[in-house]
Structure formats: structure tokens, C-alpha cells
Amino acid sequence: MIERRPILDMISHLVLLLGVVIIAFPLYVAFVASTQTAQEAAQAPLSLMPGSHFIQNYGALLTQGASGNVSAPPVARMLWVSLVSALAIAIGKISISMLSAFAMVYFRFPGRSLFFWMIFMTLMLPVEVRITPTYQVVSDFHMLNSYAGLTIPLIASATATFLFRQFFLTVPDELAEAARIDGAGPLRFFKDVIWPLSRTNVIALFVIMFIYGWNQYLWPLMIATNQDMYPIGIGIKTLIAGGDSAVEWNMVMATLVLAMLPPGLVVVVMQKWFVKGLVDSEK
């Protein structure tokens, strides 16, 4: 029996509380600045009380963009581009990786191990090595300034393929044999057996891949030359680099707050299944 020590419990809670404060305080400051005027947000020290321009700032930002930066599109458009890209990347990565892993585990064909290790070896190539030839291919196919150009090159995932393959290897062979005896084909076996078993893993990977797609900056910076295809990351940089005009830090902070909402909402809504998927993958 493990003895509970109140002092250790108190220290643990204090450490956790300190960590929450360290993480949450900058977010609170960003929110406070987003509710103030540009002059109030730029003054030092910054007031820690929310201002009275919440509706005005966020409404103008979503519909018109920052007034001091005409090169930045409305934030609503940038959020939409980021949302479409993140969903396409997450769903595409999971779909292709899951089917690839299923084929390599349950289909017998020459060289399947070689194909897997060829996919896995792509993890050893840094982004800097792959990004220039990938850009050339996208440009040759006339996919610049398009959702296809933003998402298709990022869909392939050796990491997700590896994780699904390792999970499929833990599925008892008796299930596959029983499905064959019942006359189930590969698609029926995938639908009725593999998919229900993989659901929590899929959700965990979806959360990770969605955040990965949402936070993309370097690749969209190369692909999106039209401001209508700017994701939220590039939009924030555009607001900060405002040229000759003064930076409206209240609008920048409001954009940061809006940029944090979708991934935060995904994590909060799927937290239960996300944790379960990570725990189940360790069993």
C-alpha cells in the first residue's frame, strides 16, 4: 500500500498551479490587449484589466482586417484557409496512412517490408532537403495559391503509417482468420474489425495532425503569394510587419486569440478520446 503524504501532495499541487499560471498568464495578457485601443495596448506598463473595445476590435478584424495594414486580408478569410488546410491535412494523413499500414500488414506481396522501410526512411530527410523539389513539383502542376498546393504535399505521413502498422500488428491473428472463415473480404474486415479497434488511435492522431496542419508557416509562405490564400500564421506576420504604418498591437493580439481558438477547441472537445488513444497505443 502506498502511503499518502499531505506535504508531497501539497507541493505537487503548487507546482501544477505554478505551471498553469506561467502558461495562462501570457494568454490572459494577449486577451486583455485585444480588448483595448492601439494606444492603450502599446503603453507600458500594460493594464491588466480588459478594455471596452472587445466587440469593436474583433468585429473589425473579422470583417475588414487591421485598419493600419491594407495588405492583410480579413482574419475570417485567413481562419477559413487554415481550417480547410488543417482538416484536409489531418483527414488525408490518417486515411492514406491507415490504408497503407493495413495493406502492409494484412496483404502478402513481395517487397512489402522494403516499401515500409522506404516510407520510414523519409523521416530521416530534413524539411530543408525536401521542400525545394516539392515546391518545383507543385509549381509545375500549377497548384500555387490553391488548397491543393497547400495540403497535398503535406498529406503523406511516415509517422502515422508507422504508428498504425505497429497497432495493426498487435491485433490478434485469430480475428483475421475468423473474418476469412465468415467470408469477409479485406474491406469488410477493415470496416467491421480494424476500424472500431482503431477509433481512439485515429482520434488521437487527428488532434495531433490538425494542430500540425493549423500551425504550418514555412510551406504556405512559399505556396501562397496571393493574400486570399494566406493562413492565419502568415496573416499574423503580415500584421506585425506593417511597413511604414505603426503596428496595431491590439489587433495583433486579437488575431492571436482567434488563432488559438480552433486548435484549443479541438483539444478540449476530443480530450477524453485523445488521452485514451495515447494510453491504448502503449498497451
Secondary structure, DSSP 8 states (H G I E B T S, - for coil): -----HHHHHHHHHHHHHHHHHHHHHHHHHHHHHTS-HHHHHSSS--SS--S-HHHHHHHHHHT--TT-TTS--HHHHHHHHHHHHHHHHHHHHHHHHHHHHHHHH---TTHHHHHHHHHHGGGS-HHHHHHHHHHHHHHTT-TTSHHHHHGGGT--HHHHHHHHHHHHHS-HHHHHHHHHTT--HHHHIIIIIHHHHHHHHHHHHHHHHHHHHT--HHHHHH--SGGG--HHHHHHHHH--TTS---HHHHHHHHHHHHHHHHHHHHHTHHHHHHHHHHHT-
